[in-house]
């Protein structure tokens, strides 16, 4: 997205924020806004598509629907559902709703029908799972929108007008990242209101870039990519784009975020039959059975609770480790789940709290199993603190391969001190990202930054992977020159004596002292 378009989008979103301020929480605001942005996108996409198809007939979508040619209408509808996955008539497009607003009409009934018509058009079709319930979080009857019907109509009308100027650049066929940029902007602006939940469904773009670059290393094209905790889908999309992946697979527990993920896929031009996003708990109800993938990426919820039920002792995802991740810390449950779904030639990269590197008990046994028995941990990358929305804790990236080339060592990178501080958030700049990726790809040893630790070093540290054990970042202080310090003290004392004498003279002149 161009800088100009990005700034324009943010200005429009800020206008919407001011319109909704005081009516609803930050998270509600995000869901309403993103849902309407997506509705606008679907409207413009179908109108552009149909007009292109009708260009040789020298007619348009609007004109055909004003005619009595029912056969052509049915043909257009079938064509849209087959190629776009959905259909919506001109009377229910975003632009039509905007016209109704201009005429001071009550738009809520038609808007509600419009959103429902998009979902209903996919019933019984191959795209039904990808469109069903997409707009379920937009409740136009919500009291948060106002006390009376007129209040609700006025508020939604103002929001739609504010969003009307968004240019998706569809005619230029450019790289669309409208929704992704909207997520990041709104999460950043409303972090205080959205809190931890916001950070859980969006991985900052710079972290996504690192994960994507790592799992595509040495690959010209990925067959598929998988994210078991895909949130809004932005990490999955970036990885698929970097690896030119043919298919995208993901699972998301939160129903609302699941809707956002599907919107994000479609908004980025991923055809409905090229992605498979499922709603459900990845650990408790794995949606993908024994499927394996070329690349696995994830930013799972840190140290989340899970059932750790006894049935999982016989689950192929966890059983070989001999012990389950603790109930209060599911980090290794997610890691083992991801390894299970990684094919032999693939690469996995996931974000985790530093605790996974050194915590003992069950987690220590799992960590030792992964190093000693599986030898699949390829690299550990320490990231700066405060780069995720909603949490300031430092995090790390685990890179895992089932068939490693460098199987006699583990690369440790400490990138925790290289960032740019912007207000209250730390940011990784392009040069920081490049250094991390290049160091990983070349397995370079850089003083106070990276080290390839031998397996014997790992064993000598009792399989503790805490980064400071392998990368010494301690900076020695310059030796103190005692003589210089004493000389400076004497100079300061002399200056103070002179100042005291001057003050005494001044006070005597004023008659304040004898």
C-alpha positions in Angstrom: 0.0 0.0 0.0 1.3 3.4 -0.9 2.1 5.9 1.9 -0.5 8.3 0.6 -3.2 5.6 0.6 -2.2 4.5 4.0 -2.4 8.0 5.5 -5.8 8.5 3.8 -7.1 5.3 5.2 -5.9 6.2 8.7 -7.5 9.6 8.5 -10.8 7.9 7.5 -10.6 5.4 10.3 -9.9 8.2 12.8 -13.0 9.9 11.6 -15.0 6.7 12.2 -13.4 6.4 15.6 -14.5 9.9 16.6 -18.0 9.1 15.3 -18.3 6.0 17.4 -16.5 7.3 20.5 -18.5 6.9 23.6 -20.9 4.5 22.0 -18.9 1.2 22.1 -15.6 -0.4 23.1 -12.5 -0.4 21.0 -13.0 -4.0 20.0 -16.6 -3.5 19.0 -15.5 -0.5 17.0 -13.0 -2.6 15.1 -15.5 -5.3 14.3 -18.1 -2.9 13.0 -15.5 -0.9 10.9 -13.7 -3.9 9.4 -17.0 -5.6 8.6 -18.2 -2.5 6.7 -14.8 -2.1 4.9 -15.2 -5.7 3.8 -18.8 -5.2 2.6 -17.5 -2.2 0.5 -14.7 -4.3 -0.9 -17.1 -7.2 -1.9 -19.4 -4.7 -3.5 -16.7 -3.0 -5.6 -15.1 -6.3 -6.5 -18.3 -7.9 -7.9 -19.3 -4.7 -9.8 -15.8 -4.5 -11.4 -15.9 -8.2 -12.3 -19.3 -8.2 -13.8 -18.7 -5.0 -15.8 -15.5 -6.5 -17.2 -17.4 -9.6 -18.3 -20.1 -7.5 -19.9 -17.7 -5.0 -21.6 -17.9 -6.8 -25.0 -21.7 -6.6 -24.8 -21.4 -2.8 -24.2 -23.6 -2.9 -21.1 -23.1 -2.9 -17.3 -24.1 -4.7 -14.2 -26.6 -2.0 -13.3 -28.2 -1.9 -16.8 -28.6 -5.6 -17.0 -30.4 -5.7 -13.6 -32.8 -3.0 -14.8 -33.7 -5.0 -17.8 -36.0 -8.0 -18.2 -33.3 -10.4 -19.4 -33.7 -13.1 -16.7 -31.5 -15.6 -18.5 -28.6 -13.2 -18.6 -29.1 -12.3 -14.9 -29.0 -16.0 -14.0 -25.9 -16.5 -16.0 -24.2 -13.6 -14.3 -25.2 -14.8 -10.9 -23.8 -18.3 -11.6 -20.6 -16.8 -13.0 -20.0 -14.7 -9.8 -20.7 -17.6 -7.4 -18.4 -19.9 -9.4 -15.5 -17.4 -9.7 -15.9 -15.0 -6.7 -17.7 -17.4 -4.4 -20.7 -15.0 -3.7 -23.3 -12.8 -5.4 -25.1 -9.6 -4.5 -27.5 -7.6 -6.7 -26.8 -4.0 -7.6 -29.7 -2.9 -5.3 -27.7 -4.1 -2.3 -24.2 -2.8 -3.2 -22.3 -0.5 -0.9 -22.7 2.3 -3.4 -26.5 1.9 -3.4 -26.6 2.3 0.3 -24.5 5.5 0.1 -27.0 6.8 -2.5 -29.8 6.1 0.0 -27.9 7.9 2.7 -27.8 10.9 0.4 -31.5 10.8 0.1 -31.9 10.8 3.9 -33.4 7.3 3.9 -33.4 4.8 6.8 -30.7 2.5 5.5 -30.6 -0.1 8.3 -33.2 -2.5 6.8 -31.6 -2.6 3.4 -28.1 -2.8 4.9 -29.1 -5.8 7.0 -30.6 -7.5 3.9 -27.5 -6.7 1.9 -25.2 -8.4 4.3 -27.5 -11.4 4.6 -27.8 -11.7 0.8 -24.1 -12.0 0.4 -24.0 -14.9 2.9 -27.2 -16.5 1.5 -25.9 -16.5 -2.1 -23.3 -19.1 -1.0 -25.7 -21.6 0.6 -25.3 -25.0 -1.1 -22.2 -23.8 -2.9 -18.6 -24.8 -2.5 -17.9 -21.4 -0.9 -20.5 -21.7 1.8 -18.1 -22.5 4.6 -16.0 -19.5 3.7 -18.8 -17.0 3.6 -21.3 -18.4 6.1 -21.7 -16.1 9.2 -19.1 -13.6 8.0 -21.2 -10.6 9.1 -22.6 -12.2 12.3 -20.8 -9.8 14.5 -22.5 -6.7 13.0 -25.6 -6.2 15.1 -27.5 -3.3 13.6 -30.1 -3.5 16.3 -27.4 -3.1 19.1 -28.3 -0.5 21.7 -24.6 0.5 21.5 -25.5 2.3 18.2 -28.1 4.5 19.8 -31.4 4.5 21.8 -33.8 5.1 18.9 -33.9 3.8 15.3 -33.1 7.3 14.1 -30.0 7.4 16.3 -28.8 4.1 15.0 -29.4 5.1 11.4 -27.6 8.4 11.8 -24.6 6.8 13.4 -24.2 4.0 10.8 -24.8 6.4 8.0 -21.9 8.6 9.3 -19.6 5.6 9.6 -20.4 4.4 6.0 -19.8 7.9 4.6 -16.5 8.1 6.4 -15.4 4.8 4.9 -16.8 5.6 1.4 -13.6 7.3 0.3 -11.4 4.2 0.7 -9.7 3.2 -2.5 -8.9 -0.5 -2.8 -6.9 0.0 -6.0 -8.8 -3.0 -7.6 -8.4 -1.7 -11.1 -4.6 -1.5 -10.6 -4.6 -5.1 -9.4 -2.0 -4.0 -6.8 -1.1 -5.6 -3.5 -4.1 -5.0 -1.3 -3.3 -4.7 2.4 -6.2 -2.4 3.4 -7.6 -4.7 6.1 -4.2 -5.6 7.5 -3.2 -2.0 7.8 -6.6 -1.2 9.3 -6.0 -3.9 12.0 -2.6 -2.6 13.0 -3.6 1.0 13.0 -6.7 0.4 15.1 -5.0 -2.0 17.5 -2.3 0.6 18.0 -4.7 3.4 18.6 -7.1 1.5 20.8 -4.7 -0.8 22.7 -5.8 0.6 26.0 -9.4 -0.4 25.3 -8.8 -3.6 23.4 -6.0 -4.7 25.7 -4.4 -8.2 25.4 -7.1 -9.5 23.2 -6.1 -7.2 20.4 -2.5 -8.5 20.4 -3.7 -12.1 20.3 -5.2 -11.9 16.9 -2.7 -9.7 15.1 1.0 -10.3 14.8 3.0 -7.1 14.0 4.0 -7.0 10.4 7.8 -7.0 11.1 7.5 -10.2 13.2 5.4 -11.8 10.5 8.0 -10.9 8.0 10.8 -12.6 10.0 8.7 -15.8 10.4 7.8 -15.8 6.7 11.4 -15.2 5.6 12.6 -18.0 7.8 10.1 -20.7 6.7 10.6 -19.9 3.0 14.4 -20.1 3.2 15.7 -22.3 0.4 12.2 -22.8 -1.1 11.2 -21.3 -4.4 7.6 -22.3 -3.9 5.5 -23.7 -1.1 2.7 -26.1 -1.8 0.9 -25.0 1.4 1.2 -23.1 4.6 -0.5 -23.6 8.0 -1.2 -21.5 11.1 -2.9 -23.4 13.9 -3.8 -20.1 15.8 -4.3 -17.9 12.8 -6.1 -15.0 14.4 -7.0 -12.5 11.7 -4.9 -14.4 9.2 -2.3 -11.7 8.4 0.7 -13.9 9.4 -0.7 -16.7 7.2 -1.1 -14.3 4.3 2.3 -12.9 4.5 3.9 -16.3 4.6 1.9 -17.5 1.7 2.8 -14.5 -0.3 6.5 -14.9 0.5 6.5 -18.5 -0.4 4.1 -18.3 -3.4 2.0 -20.9 -1.6 -0.9 -22.6 -3.5 -3.1 -23.2 -0.4 -3.6 -21.7 3.0 -4.8 -23.6 6.1 -5.6 -22.2 9.5 -7.7 -22.6 12.6 -9.0 -20.0 15.0 -10.8 -20.5 18.3 -12.5 -17.1 18.6 -15.6 -16.9 16.3 -15.3 -13.2 15.7 -11.6 -13.4 14.9 -12.4 -16.4 12.7 -14.7 -14.1 10.7 -12.0 -11.5 10.4 -9.6 -14.1 9.1 -11.9 -15.2 6.3 -12.5 -11.6 5.4 -8.8 -11.0 5.3 -8.3 -13.9 2.9 -10.9 -12.7 0.5 -9.8 -9.1 0.8 -6.3 -10.1 -0.2 -7.6 -11.8 -3.3 -7.2 -15.4 -2.1 -9.9 -17.4 -3.9 -12.4 -19.1 -1.7 -11.2 -22.6 -2.8 -7.5 -21.8 -2.1 -7.9 -21.4 1.6 -9.4 -23.5 4.4 -9.9 -21.6 7.7 -11.7 -23.5 10.5 -13.3 -22.3 13.7 -12.4 -24.3 16.8 -9.9 -25.0 19.5 -6.7 -26.2 17.8 -5.5 -28.3 20.8 -8.8 -29.8 21.9 -10.3 -30.3 18.4 -7.7 -30.4 15.7 -9.4 -29.6 12.4 -6.7 -31.1 10.1 -6.2 -34.6 11.3 -3.0 -36.1 10.0 -2.4 -33.5 7.3 1.1 -32.1 7.0 2.3 -28.9 5.5 5.4 -27.4 3.8 5.5 -24.5 6.3 4.0 -23.9 9.7 3.9 -20.4 11.3 2.2 -19.3 14.5 1.9 -16.7 17.3 0.0 -18.8 19.8 -1.4 -17.2 23.0 1.4 -17.1 25.5 1.2 -19.6 28.4 -2.5 -20.2 27.9 -4.6 -22.7 29.8 -5.6 -26.0 28.2 -7.3 -29.2 29.6 -4.2 -31.4 29.4 -6.8 -34.2 29.6 -5.5 -37.8 30.0 -6.9 -38.7 26.6 -4.0 -36.7 25.0 -1.5 -39.2 26.4 -2.7 -41.4 23.5 -2.8 -38.5 21.0 -0.2 -38.9 18.3 0.6 -35.1 18.5 1.8 -35.4 22.1 2.3 -39.1 23.1 5.9 -39.5 21.9 7.1 -36.8 24.3 6.1 -39.0 27.2 4.5 -36.1 29.1 1.9 -33.4 28.5 2.4 -29.7 28.7 1.1 -28.4 32.1 -2.5 -27.2 32.3 -1.5 -23.6 33.0 1.1 -23.4 30.2 0.0 -24.7 26.8 3.1 -23.4 25.0 4.6 -26.9 24.4 1.2 -28.3 23.5 1.1 -25.8 20.6 4.7 -26.5 19.7 4.2 -30.3 19.6 1.0 -29.9 17.6 2.8 -27.8 15.0 5.7 -30.3 14.7 3.1 -33.0 14.1 1.7 -31.1 11.2 5.0 -30.2 9.6 6.2 -32.4 6.8 9.7 -33.9 6.7 11.1 -31.2 4.3 9.3 -28.3 5.9 10.2 -25.5 8.3 8.2 -24.3 11.3 8.7 -20.9 13.0 6.6 -19.8 16.0 6.6 -17.1 18.6 6.8 -18.1 22.3 7.6 -16.6 25.7 11.1 -17.1 27.0 9.9 -19.5 29.6 9.8 -22.4 27.1 13.6 -22.1 26.9 14.3 -22.8 30.5 11.3 -23.9 32.6 11.6 -27.3 34.1 9.3 -30.2 35.1 7.2 -31.4 32.2 8.3 -28.6 30.0 11.9 -29.5 30.6 11.3 -33.1 29.7 9.6 -32.1 26.4 12.4 -29.7 25.6 15.0 -32.5 26.2 12.9 -34.8 24.0 12.9 -32.4 21.2 16.7 -31.8 21.4 17.9 -35.3 22.3 15.4 -37.6 20.6 14.1 -35.5 17.7 17.0 -33.1 17.1 14.6 -30.8 15.5 15.3 -27.4 17.1 17.2 -25.4 14.4 17.4 -21.9 15.9 16.3 -19.7 18.8 15.9 -16.0 18.1 15.4 -13.5 21.0 13.2 -10.6 20.1 13.0 -7.1 21.8 10.5 -6.6 24.6 7.3 -4.6 24.0 6.9 -5.3 20.3 3.5 -7.1 20.7 0.3 -5.2 21.4 -1.1 -5.8 24.8 2.1 -7.3 26.4 5.5 -5.9 27.1 7.3 -9.2 27.8 10.2 -10.2 25.7 9.6 -13.1 23.3 11.5 -15.5 21.1 11.1 -17.4 17.9 11.6 -21.1 17.8 12.7 -22.5 14.4 12.1 -26.2 13.9 12.9 -28.7 11.2 12.4 -32.4 11.2 15.3 -33.0 8.8 18.0 -30.5 9.7 21.1 -29.9 7.6 23.0 -28.4 10.6 22.1 -31.2 12.9 25.1 -30.9 15.2 24.3 -27.4 16.6 21.6 -24.9 17.4 21.9 -21.3 16.3 21.2 -18.7 19.0 20.5 -15.1 18.0 20.0 -12.3 20.5 18.2 -9.5 18.7 16.6 -8.2 21.8 18.7 -4.9 21.9 18.3 -3.8 18.3 15.1 -1.9 17.8 13.6 1.6 17.5 11.5 3.0 20.3 8.4 4.7 19.0 6.3 6.2 21.8 5.4 3.3 24.1 6.0 0.6 21.4 9.3 -0.9 20.2 9.6 -1.5 16.5 11.9 -3.6 14.4 13.3 -1.6 11.4 14.1 -3.2 8.0 17.8 -3.3 8.9 17.0 -5.2 12.1 14.9 -7.7 10.3 17.5 -8.2 7.5 20.2 -8.8 10.1 18.1 -11.5 11.8 17.2 -13.3 8.6 20.7 -13.1 7.1 22.2 -14.4 10.3 19.8 -17.3 10.4 20.3 -18.2 6.7 24.0 -18.0 6.8 24.3 -19.4 10.4 26.7 -16.6 11.1 28.5 -16.1 14.4 28.5 -12.4 15.4 30.1 -11.3 18.7 27.5 -10.5 21.3 24.7 -11.3 18.8 24.7 -14.9 17.6 26.4 -18.2 18.4 26.1 -21.8 17.0 26.1 -23.9 20.1 27.2 -27.5 19.8 25.1 -30.3 21.1 27.7 -30.9 23.8 27.2 -27.3 25.0 23.5 -27.9 25.1 24.0 -31.0 27.1 26.4 -29.3 29.5 23.7 -26.8 30.2 21.2 -29.5 31.0 19.1 -28.8 27.9 18.5 -25.2 29.1 18.1 -23.0 26.0 18.1 -19.6 27.7 19.8 -17.3 25.2 22.3 -15.6 27.7 23.9 -19.0 28.3 25.1 -19.0 24.7 25.3 -15.4 23.6 27.2 -13.1 25.9 25.9 -9.6 25.5 27.5 -8.2 28.6 29.2 -4.9 27.9 32.3 -4.2 30.0 32.3 -0.7 31.5 35.2 1.6 30.9 37.7 1.4 33.9 37.2 4.4 36.3 40.1 6.9 36.5 40.1 7.6 40.2 42.6 10.5 39.9 40.5 12.2 37.3 37.4 11.8 39.5 39.2 13.3 42.5 40.4 16.2 40.4 36.9 16.9 39.1 35.6 16.8 42.7 38.2 19.4 43.8 37.3 21.6 40.9 33.6 21.5 41.7 34.3 22.2 45.4 36.4 25.3 44.5 33.6 26.6 42.2 31.1 26.1 45.0 33.3 28.0 47.5 33.5 30.9 45.0 29.7 30.9 44.5 29.1 30.9 48.3 31.4 33.9 48.7 29.6 35.8 45.9 26.2 35.0 47.5 27.4 36.3 50.9 28.7 39.6 49.4 25.3 40.1 47.6 23.3 39.4 50.8 25.5 41.9 52.8 24.8 44.6 50.1 21.1 44.0 50.6 21.5 44.3 54.4 20.1 40.8 54.9 23.2 39.6 56.8 25.8 41.4 58.9 
